Amino acid sequence: MSRLWYTRCPAPTPFGITAQKGWLEEEFAADGIDVKALQDADDVQIRRSHFTHTQPWSFRQGGNIPALWARAQGSDTRLIGLSWVDEFQALITLDRQLDTSPESLAGRRFGFPLNTRASVVDFHRATALRGFSSLLGVLGVQLEDIDLVDLPNTPRSLEDAKPAADAPLADWLDAQRSHEFAREAEALLRGEADVVFVKGATGLDITNLLNARILVDISAQPNRALHANNGTPRPLTVDAQLLRERPDLVERVLARTLDTGAWAADHASEVVRYVARETRSAEHWVERAYPGGLHRQLTIGLDPHALAALADFKRFLFTWGFIPSDFDFDAWVDPTPLRAALARRQALTASV
């Protein structure tokens, strides 16, 4: 064992902050174990493991749709923790005459993102569909009442993710991640759609840039289980072979991630700065997009309500054809390493 791999999404996660702070490298330095991000690999197959989770000796925390898709595809992973950060989700429009009545929304064009290059799950499309379903349900509108209009998009692929060191600046800029909701903004501005779904700090940012009107946001949905979407909750998964062969390493990664949660609780302003870097957003949008005390929500655990919400969301994805199989969710969850990590931290605290 000489290297551990990890990946995370541009989102508020305790694992992401742990990586940003260099605590994983610090933890394993004395063992001679290198810790490396998948995105830094030269091999595109290793980078693709961000979605497929097939790379041996790897961890992942981020959007749950790729994690669920990878398991449904047969990737041998285990869910060892979850974080739940309440996140802005909304339907927005540029139409000042549109209201939230079923009569006004009936037959309206809802922009439905479509990745024309996707070789893995189209998580952006699945996220939007869930957002439409959860938010329209509050308004008494069914999906069959609206017009879902495809918004074809060809984003950069993982093959483009690591441009050569000698590439011209223009090529490097082209290879960077565009705004998460650029296609939705374009659809509203061009009149291709009347309503689109946005979320997170980037969603608030684009709403402000467009001077768009929020028709309804997730706070109106009383059923918290229906808040579950790609970003809620975010699972921490691990390569099952690593867990079988070196559970001690998995326990240590979890312990450092738990340390981050404890640190975050006392460092509210620093958390906002870390998450702003992760999401490539202004700090004031981070503060507004993740209400309720972001610094208190960066905990890792296996809360039964969060697990139930994720299992329900898995069924939604299967019903709509985004994942190929309705796998055994309970068998995917392994609570053993989290129990061991909590015991490790408790023992260390007691010895101080």
Helices and strands as residue ranges (DSSP letters): E 3-8, H 14-20, H 23-28, G 29-31, E 34-37, G 38-40, H 44-52, E 58-61, H 64-72, E 77-83, E 89-93, H 102-105, E 109-115, H 123-138, G 143-145, E 147-153, G 158-160, H 169-174, H 182-190, E 195-199, H 200-210, E 213-217, G 218-220, G 224-227, E 234-239, H 240-245, H 247-265, H 268-279, H 283-289, G 294-296, H 304-319, H 329-332, H 336-351
